[in-house]
Amino acid sequence: MGWGDAFANAWDAATDTAKAAAQAVADTAKAAVDYAAKAADMVLDVAGAVVKTVVKGVTSIVGQAIEMASNAFGTLWNTFGKIAAGAGRLLKKCPLAEAAQAISDAAAAAADAIEDWLDDDINIVSIDWLDGTDEKIIGDCEQYVNLPRDAKWLADSDIANIDRLSINPRFLVKFDKPKSAGFQWRLVPIAGGWTAYTGTEEGRNGNYVAGPKDWTSGSVSEGKVVMEGQCKLVAGGGYKFQLEAKDDKGKVVKSGVITTKRLFWYVELPMTGLTSVLSSTATVDSEYAKHHMVLKQLPDLQVPYQQNIGSNTDTSTLSTNVNAAIAGSAKASTKAPYLLRIAYTDHLAVKNSNRPQRVDGVAVGPAAAAVQIPVTSSGLRSGDNAVTSRPLWNNIVTGEGWFVSAQYTPDGGGAAVNIPAAKVTTVGAGPSFTTISVDVTGLAAGTGTIIVNVNVVDRMRGGLAFGGSADICICTRAWWRTSADDKQVCTVIHEMGHQVHQVSAGSGTDPDRVSTQYTNRGHVGSHCHNGCTAGQANYNTSANVSSSTCPMFGTVNRKTAFCGNCAPAVKKVDIGAGF
């Protein structure tokens, strides 16, 4: 019942003296509501009316004063309730029972009106990140943006709950009363410690765009609401954000700061019998942690021994063996596609087969001296076209040798004569042989041309990242020598870098091209020449190895920290699809 209707009904039923009493109560209630509505910082003195009625010689006096401090709405309501109740009791003692009841009803209506007004005064209290349930909140926190919001990714991660997973964190908005209300909210980036995405990067990959950046409308129906799938962070690591929300009165509340991280697992798979596998991956873990990639190592597994990974057949065999080992592991088998598999082999040598070694105008015959031939060849890689000294394919894979064939062709014509393998030997102590010697004493005296076809080592690789898979292979021996730990550490960081899309060339969903990025030019794939002279056709030189400053250079250089050009791309890159 509204104010007007309540007092109109009461007025019609009352005598003059009752009307006076009703007027007093109404004045008191109205003054109280006016006070509450204006929330004035003043003392409200409401003087109660004195009603004097003589019935059977009895005089009754009704009066009460109200004094309240500003903003004390609870005190206001309690005092007004006493007034209403007291007035009701007084009037019920009068013979004017019906009028008294009407006045009491009016007072109750006034009380309801005040209570409704107080309930409508709803204010925003907080906006917070959720942390495991719809009620539990957290302040500053970390969010693992590459992992889906699925409880299975919590195992072996040290992540507390699924609210810390995914690029879309949940949050809770609360008001001070269980009522309906509107609000506005937004996601605010916190400056410092990270490199902003460029417009071209944002255009290539929507996961490089956080939001909403502008004020966005929201509402609560029972004084609170869980917001899910509304907020989007970025795929990169080390980016900081904070939620802001405001109610219709302009009151602003803020959440804790959330920092983006990425997490993945890796497992080492040394081949059986190896004795020089990398002793610790702590340096690998710490380097990637600098770029907000959290690496979790699983217990080692083993795979069968292979002397060398050089051909497609070798690679296929390794992949089969790794798959079998992973399938047999309760932990590792559940981590794809967020698991890198690091196998350790003996050599990672590439054979360049059947390379002709020719020498013209040589003297042959029973009295002739042995002919020594330096072994040379061009390379197999793009940009590696120069004919340079190459070692023979020797003592790398059991059953594979360096000798293919040898022939002597006399000058002036005549049939070519095959030279037996036993007549062609290596020169030097080895294990790297770059010169061969041909015994020509079994040939008829004369001069002519000798061609010896040999298998040579095109290159020795420190490691491989197999494109299209989650596999990495690290050699424990190169150039017939054991690879030291510092080389293996550098190689793991390098090959893992390839698996997280380094060195970025500015294509697809990757960050913009790194300024010192190069492709091939004496190496295979995308690498970084930071520290070297730019624009070289072939970076595969010892001078470049010495001057290079980034582990993403195309040859093992013992560097373990991403250079200043590559580091931002490592932080920015989106690895949400896994490996």
Summary of the structure (lengths in Angstrom):
residues: 579
radius of gyration: 42.8
end to end distance: 68.1
largest distance: 162.9
contacts: 1876
relative contact order: 0.09
helix: 26%
strand: 30%
